[in-house]
Amino acid sequence: MKRTLIYFFICTFSLFFTLNTHAAPKIIPKAPAIAAKSYILIDYNSNKIIAQNNADMAVAPASITKVMTAYVVFAELEQGNIQLSDLVTVSKKAWKTPGSRMFIKVNTKVSIQDLLQGMIIQSGNDASVALAEHIAGSEDTFAALMNQHAQELGMESSYFINSTGLPDPAHKTSAHDLAILARTLIQRFPQYYKWYSTKEFTYNNITQPNRNKLLWRDNSVDGMKTGYTEDAGYCLLSSAKRDNMRLVSVVLGTKSTNARAQESQKLLNFGFRFYESHVLYPRGKALKNVRIFKGSRAQLPVGVAKDMAVTIPRGQYKNLKPSININTPLVAPVSKGQQLGSVEIKLDGKLLISSPLVALTTIDEGSLWQQAKDSALMMLE
C-alpha cells in the first residue's frame, strides 16, 4: 500500500510538471539596442513587425530612394512599356549628376538593363537620372510617378523629389515605408530582385563593388540597398532568407558603413534566432469541401484569398489552434471569392490572425428537382 501511494504521488507530480512545462509561454528577450535614428524588422511572409523604433518617422533616405526608382522601372517593364534591351541616350544632366555614378558618357546609348545594374549594384546617380528621363521625359515627372506608386503601396510617410536620393528638404520616407516597398518589390518582381545580391558590376571598364557589406558577411543576405548623405547618415535596407523564413530590416541614420552593417546584422540575427515563420494556408488551396444546398454541385471547396501566414516564437508551432467558422447552411448560387466565414489561428488562447474564408469556385443554382429536394433536406436538418 505504501509503495502504491508513493508511485501515485510520483506520477501525479510528473504529470503536473509536464503540463505546466508544456503550457509555459516561450520567453522572448527584448530586441537588441540599435544605434540608429530609426529602424524596423518585419517578417516577409506575415508582414508582422518583430522590432521597431521611430519606424514611421519621416527621414531622408539617401540612395535607398533608388529602390523606389527601380520599382517604377520594373512596373514599366511588367506593363510592356519598355524592354531591358531598349537603348537610352544619356543626357548632359544625367552625365553631370553628382555623387556615386556608373560613369556613363553624355550622348552615348546605354541599355536599360545596364542602367538598372549600374543603379542597383553601383548606386549610380547618373544611371538613375537617365532611367527617369527615358521613362517620364524629365526627372520631375518621374518623381510624380514615384509618389503615385508610393500612395498605392500605402507608404504614408513618403514623398519623393528626385530619383537619386540627393538631399532635398522635402524628400522623405520612413523605415516602415521602405519595408513595405522592399517586401512588395521582392514579391512582385523576383526576376529582377536577383540583381540586389550581385557583388560587383563592370561598366565602361570600371568595376565597382556592391556597398552592402552583409552580402560578404552573411550568406543568407541576398539584397537590398545602402545609402548615405550627411543629412541621412549611413543607411541600409536588407533582406535575408534562412530556411523558409525571410526577414526585411531597415536601419536608418547610423554613424558609419560598419555601423549600418553591424546594426542590421543584430536585427536579422535576433529575428531568426527567436522567431519562426509559417505560411499555414496558401491562397487558393482548398481547406475543406463543405455541403452546399440547391446547387449544381453538392460540395463547395473553400479556402483563403491571400496566403495566411504567422510569425511565432520558436518552438510554438505545435501549440497553434486553428478554427474554421462557416456561415451555414450554404445555399446556391455562390460566386468565386464570396466570403462565407472566417479562419482563425490562436496561440495560448490569444487570436494571432483571422482571415476571410471564401468560395474557391462558382456554383450556380441546380435544377428545380435539386432545389426542391434540398429544400426538404434543409427542413429536416
C-alpha positions as CSV (number, residue, x, y, z in Angstrom):
1,M,0.0,0.0,0.0
2,K,2.8,2.3,0.9
3,R,4.6,1.7,-2.4
4,T,1.3,2.3,-4.3
5,L,0.9,5.7,-2.6
6,I,4.5,6.7,-3.4
7,Y,4.1,5.6,-7.0
8,F,0.8,7.6,-7.2
9,F,2.3,10.8,-5.9
10,I,5.3,10.4,-8.2
11,C,3.1,10.0,-11.3
12,T,0.8,12.9,-10.2
13,F,3.8,15.2,-9.7
14,S,5.3,14.2,-13.0
15,L,2.1,14.9,-14.9
16,F,1.7,18.2,-13.2
17,F,5.2,19.2,-14.1
18,T,4.8,18.1,-17.7
19,L,1.6,20.0,-18.2
20,N,3.0,23.2,-16.7
21,T,6.1,22.9,-18.8
22,H,4.0,22.5,-21.9
23,A,1.8,25.4,-21.0
24,A,4.7,27.8,-20.2
25,P,5.0,30.6,-22.7
26,K,8.1,30.9,-24.8
27,I,10.4,33.6,-23.4
28,I,11.5,36.2,-25.9
29,P,14.0,38.8,-24.9
30,K,13.7,42.4,-25.9
31,A,15.2,43.3,-29.3
32,P,18.8,44.4,-29.1
33,A,19.6,48.1,-28.8
34,I,20.1,49.5,-32.3
35,A,22.3,52.6,-32.7
36,A,20.2,54.3,-35.4
37,K,17.7,57.1,-35.8
38,S,15.0,54.7,-36.8
39,Y,14.7,51.0,-37.7
40,I,12.3,48.2,-38.3
41,L,12.4,44.4,-38.7
42,I,9.5,42.6,-40.4
43,D,8.7,39.0,-41.4
44,Y,8.2,38.9,-45.2
45,N,5.6,36.1,-45.1
46,S,3.3,37.6,-42.5
47,N,4.3,41.2,-42.6
48,K,4.5,41.1,-38.8
49,I,6.7,43.8,-37.2
50,I,9.2,42.0,-35.0
51,A,11.1,45.1,-33.8
52,Q,10.9,48.8,-34.5
53,N,11.8,52.2,-33.2
54,N,10.7,55.5,-34.8
55,A,9.7,53.4,-37.7
56,D,7.1,55.9,-39.1
57,M,9.3,59.0,-38.6
58,A,9.9,60.8,-41.9
59,V,13.6,61.0,-42.6
60,A,16.0,61.5,-45.5
61,P,16.5,58.1,-47.3
62,A,19.6,58.9,-49.3
63,S,20.3,56.3,-52.0
64,I,17.8,53.9,-50.7
65,T,15.5,56.1,-52.8
66,K,16.7,54.1,-55.7
67,V,14.7,51.1,-54.6
68,M,11.6,53.1,-55.4
69,T,13.2,54.2,-58.7
70,A,13.8,50.6,-59.6
71,Y,10.3,49.6,-58.6
72,V,8.9,52.1,-61.0
73,V,11.2,50.9,-63.8
74,F,10.2,47.2,-63.0
75,A,6.5,48.2,-63.2
76,E,7.1,49.8,-66.6
77,L,8.8,46.6,-67.8
78,E,5.9,44.5,-66.5
79,Q,3.4,46.6,-68.4
80,G,5.4,46.2,-71.6
81,N,6.1,50.0,-71.9
82,I,9.8,49.4,-72.1
83,Q,12.2,46.5,-72.7
84,L,15.5,45.6,-71.0
85,S,17.2,45.8,-74.3
86,D,16.0,49.4,-75.1
87,L,18.8,51.9,-75.5
88,V,18.7,55.1,-73.5
89,T,20.5,58.2,-74.8
90,V,22.5,59.8,-71.9
91,S,21.6,63.4,-71.3
92,K,24.0,66.1,-70.1
93,K,22.0,66.4,-66.9
94,A,22.3,62.6,-66.2
95,W,26.1,62.7,-67.0
96,K,26.7,65.6,-64.7
97,T,24.6,64.3,-61.7
98,P,26.9,64.5,-58.7
99,G,27.6,61.7,-56.2
100,S,28.1,58.0,-56.9
101,R,28.0,57.0,-60.5
102,M,28.4,54.2,-63.1
103,F,30.4,56.5,-65.4
104,I,28.1,56.7,-68.4
105,K,29.1,59.2,-71.0
106,V,26.9,62.0,-72.4
107,N,25.2,61.3,-75.7
108,T,26.1,57.6,-75.6
109,K,23.4,54.9,-75.7
110,V,23.1,52.5,-72.8
111,S,20.7,49.6,-72.4
112,I,18.0,49.7,-69.6
113,Q,19.5,46.5,-68.2
114,D,22.9,48.0,-67.8
115,L,21.5,51.2,-66.3
116,L,19.5,49.1,-63.8
117,Q,22.5,47.2,-62.8
118,G,24.6,50.4,-62.6
119,M,21.9,51.9,-60.3
120,I,21.3,48.8,-58.2
121,I,24.8,47.5,-57.8
122,Q,27.0,50.6,-58.2
123,S,24.4,53.1,-56.8
124,G,24.9,55.2,-59.9
125,N,23.1,58.6,-59.7
126,D,23.8,59.1,-63.3
127,A,22.0,55.8,-64.2
128,S,19.0,56.8,-62.0
129,V,18.5,60.1,-63.8
130,A,19.0,58.5,-67.2
131,L,16.3,55.9,-66.4
132,A,14.0,58.6,-65.0
133,E,14.3,60.8,-68.1
134,H,13.8,57.9,-70.5
135,I,10.6,56.7,-68.8
136,A,8.9,60.0,-67.9
137,G,10.7,62.7,-70.1
138,S,12.0,64.5,-67.0
139,E,13.1,63.6,-63.5
140,D,10.4,65.8,-62.0
141,T,7.7,63.9,-63.9
142,F,9.3,60.6,-62.9
143,A,9.2,61.7,-59.2
144,A,5.5,62.2,-59.6
145,L,5.3,58.6,-60.8
146,M,7.3,57.5,-57.7
147,N,4.8,59.3,-55.5
148,Q,1.8,57.7,-57.2
149,H,3.3,54.2,-56.7
150,A,4.1,55.1,-53.0
151,Q,0.4,56.1,-52.5
152,E,-0.8,52.8,-54.0
153,L,1.5,50.9,-51.7
154,G,0.4,52.7,-48.6
155,M,3.7,54.5,-47.9
156,E,2.2,57.2,-45.8
157,S,5.4,59.0,-44.7
158,S,7.0,59.2,-48.1
159,Y,7.4,62.0,-50.6
160,F,10.0,61.8,-53.4
161,I,11.5,64.8,-55.2
162,N,14.1,63.0,-57.3
163,S,15.2,59.6,-58.4
164,T,18.6,59.5,-56.7
165,G,18.1,60.5,-53.0
166,L,20.3,63.5,-53.3
167,P,19.4,65.9,-50.5
168,D,16.2,68.0,-50.6
169,P,14.3,69.1,-47.5
170,A,11.0,67.7,-48.9
171,H,12.5,64.3,-50.0
172,K,11.4,62.0,-47.2
173,T,10.4,58.4,-46.4
174,S,10.4,56.2,-43.3
175,A,11.8,52.8,-42.2
176,H,8.3,51.3,-42.2
177,D,7.6,52.6,-45.7
178,L,10.8,51.2,-47.0
179,A,10.0,47.8,-45.5
180,I,6.6,47.9,-47.3
181,L,8.4,48.8,-50.6
182,A,11.0,46.1,-50.2
183,R,8.5,43.4,-49.4
184,T,6.3,44.3,-52.4
185,L,9.3,44.5,-54.8
186,I,10.6,41.1,-53.8
187,Q,7.1,39.6,-54.1
188,R,6.1,41.2,-57.4
189,F,9.5,41.3,-59.2
190,P,11.5,38.2,-58.2
191,Q,13.1,38.1,-61.6
192,Y,14.8,41.5,-61.1
193,Y,15.4,41.2,-57.3
194,K,18.3,38.8,-58.0
195,W,20.4,41.9,-59.1
196,Y,20.4,43.1,-55.5
197,S,22.7,40.2,-54.5
198,T,25.3,40.9,-57.2
199,K,28.6,41.7,-55.5
200,E,30.1,43.8,-58.3
201,F,29.3,45.2,-61.8
202,T,31.6,46.4,-64.6
203,Y,30.7,49.1,-67.0
204,N,33.0,51.2,-69.2
205,N,35.9,49.0,-68.0
206,I,35.3,50.2,-64.4
207,T,34.4,47.6,-61.8
208,Q,32.7,48.7,-58.7
209,P,31.6,46.6,-55.7
210,N,28.2,46.5,-54.1
211,R,28.3,48.7,-51.0
212,N,26.1,46.2,-49.0
213,K,28.8,44.6,-46.7
214,L,26.3,42.0,-45.5
215,L,26.5,40.3,-48.9
216,W,30.0,39.2,-47.9
217,R,29.4,38.6,-44.2
218,D,26.1,36.6,-44.2
219,N,25.3,34.1,-46.9
220,S,21.6,34.4,-46.1
221,V,21.5,38.1,-47.1
222,D,20.5,38.5,-50.7
223,G,19.9,42.3,-51.0
224,M,19.0,45.2,-50.9
225,K,20.4,48.8,-50.8
226,T,22.7,51.2,-49.0
227,G,22.5,54.9,-48.7
228,Y,24.5,57.8,-47.3
229,T,24.2,61.6,-47.2
230,E,25.3,63.9,-44.4
231,D,21.6,64.6,-43.5
232,A,20.5,60.9,-43.7
233,G,23.6,59.3,-42.1
234,Y,24.6,55.7,-43.1
235,C,21.5,53.6,-44.0
236,L,20.9,50.0,-45.0
237,L,17.8,48.2,-46.3
238,S,18.5,44.5,-46.3
239,S,16.7,41.2,-46.7
240,A,17.8,37.7,-45.7
241,K,16.3,34.2,-46.0
242,R,17.1,31.2,-43.8
243,D,15.2,28.0,-44.5
244,N,11.5,29.0,-45.1
245,M,11.8,32.4,-43.3
246,R,12.7,35.7,-45.0
247,L,13.2,38.9,-42.9
248,V,13.4,42.5,-44.1
249,S,15.3,45.0,-42.0
250,V,15.7,48.8,-42.4
251,V,18.3,50.7,-40.4
252,L,18.4,54.5,-41.0
253,G,20.8,57.1,-39.6
254,T,23.8,55.2,-38.3
255,K,27.3,56.7,-37.9
256,S,29.4,54.6,-40.4
257,T,29.4,52.0,-43.1
258,N,30.4,49.4,-40.5
259,A,27.7,50.5,-38.1
260,R,24.9,50.2,-40.6
261,A,26.0,46.6,-41.4
262,Q,26.5,45.6,-37.7
263,E,23.2,47.1,-36.5
264,S,21.4,45.4,-39.4
265,Q,23.0,42.1,-38.6
266,K,21.9,42.4,-35.0
267,L,18.3,42.8,-36.1
268,L,18.4,39.9,-38.5
269,N,20.1,37.5,-36.1
270,F,17.5,38.4,-33.4
271,G,14.6,37.7,-35.7
272,F,15.9,34.4,-37.0
273,R,17.0,33.2,-33.5
274,F,13.8,33.8,-31.6
275,Y,11.0,33.6,-34.2
276,E,9.8,31.2,-36.9
277,S,7.5,31.9,-39.8
278,H,4.9,29.7,-41.4
279,V,2.5,30.0,-44.3
280,L,-0.3,28.0,-42.8
281,Y,-2.8,28.1,-45.7
282,P,-1.7,29.1,-49.2
283,R,-4.2,31.2,-51.1
284,G,-6.4,29.3,-53.5
285,K,-5.8,25.9,-51.9
286,A,-9.0,24.1,-50.6
287,L,-9.0,23.8,-46.8
288,K,-12.1,21.6,-46.9
289,N,-15.2,20.9,-49.0
290,V,-18.5,22.0,-47.5
291,R,-22.1,21.0,-48.2
292,I,-24.0,23.5,-50.4
293,F,-27.7,23.2,-50.9
294,K,-29.8,23.8,-54.1
295,G,-26.7,24.0,-56.3
296,S,-25.5,22.3,-59.5
297,R,-22.9,20.6,-57.2
298,A,-23.3,19.4,-53.6
299,Q,-19.7,20.2,-52.4
300,L,-18.0,23.6,-52.4
301,P,-14.2,23.9,-51.9
302,V,-13.4,26.8,-49.6
303,G,-10.1,28.5,-48.7
304,V,-8.4,31.8,-48.2
305,A,-7.9,34.5,-50.8
306,K,-4.4,35.5,-49.6
307,D,-1.7,33.5,-48.1
308,M,-2.3,33.1,-44.3
309,A,1.0,33.3,-42.5
310,V,2.1,33.7,-38.9
311,T,5.2,34.7,-37.1
312,I,5.5,33.0,-33.7
313,P,8.1,32.3,-31.1
314,R,10.4,29.4,-31.9
315,G,9.0,26.0,-30.8
316,Q,5.4,27.1,-30.6
317,Y,4.1,25.8,-33.9
318,K,2.6,22.7,-32.3
319,N,0.6,24.9,-29.9
320,L,-1.3,26.8,-32.7
321,K,-5.0,26.3,-32.6
322,P,-6.8,26.8,-36.0
323,S,-10.6,27.0,-36.3
324,I,-12.8,27.4,-39.4
325,N,-16.1,29.2,-39.0
326,I,-18.7,28.9,-41.8
327,N,-21.9,30.7,-42.2
328,T,-24.2,27.7,-42.6
329,P,-26.3,26.5,-44.3
330,L,-24.8,27.4,-47.6
331,V,-27.3,27.9,-50.4
332,A,-26.5,28.3,-54.1
333,P,-25.8,30.4,-56.0
334,V,-22.3,31.2,-54.7
335,S,-19.7,33.2,-56.6
336,K,-16.0,32.5,-56.6
337,G,-14.3,34.8,-54.0
338,Q,-17.6,35.2,-52.0
339,Q,-16.9,35.4,-48.3
340,L,-18.5,32.5,-46.4
341,G,-16.9,32.8,-43.0
342,S,-13.5,33.1,-41.4
343,V,-10.4,31.2,-40.4
344,E,-8.8,32.0,-37.1
345,I,-5.5,31.0,-35.6
346,K,-4.9,31.2,-31.8
347,L,-1.9,30.7,-29.6
348,D,-2.3,30.3,-25.9
349,G,-5.9,31.4,-26.2
350,K,-5.0,34.7,-28.0
351,L,-6.1,35.4,-31.5
352,L,-3.0,35.7,-33.8
353,I,-4.6,36.2,-37.1
354,S,-8.0,36.0,-38.8
355,S,-8.7,35.7,-42.5
356,P,-11.9,35.6,-44.6
357,L,-13.0,32.2,-45.8
358,V,-14.0,32.3,-49.4
359,A,-15.5,30.2,-52.1
360,L,-12.8,28.9,-54.4
361,T,-15.3,28.3,-57.3
362,T,-18.7,29.4,-58.5
363,I,-21.7,27.1,-58.0
364,D,-24.9,28.0,-59.8
365,E,-28.4,27.1,-58.8
366,G,-29.2,23.4,-59.5
367,S,-32.3,22.1,-61.3
368,L,-35.8,22.6,-60.0
369,W,-35.7,19.0,-58.8
370,Q,-32.4,19.5,-57.0
371,Q,-33.7,22.7,-55.3
372,A,-36.9,21.0,-54.2
373,K,-35.0,18.0,-52.8
374,D,-32.5,20.2,-50.9
375,S,-35.3,22.3,-49.5
376,A,-36.8,19.2,-47.9
377,L,-33.4,18.1,-46.6
378,M,-32.8,21.5,-45.1
379,M,-36.1,21.3,-43.2
380,L,-35.0,18.0,-41.7
381,E,-31.6,19.3,-40.5
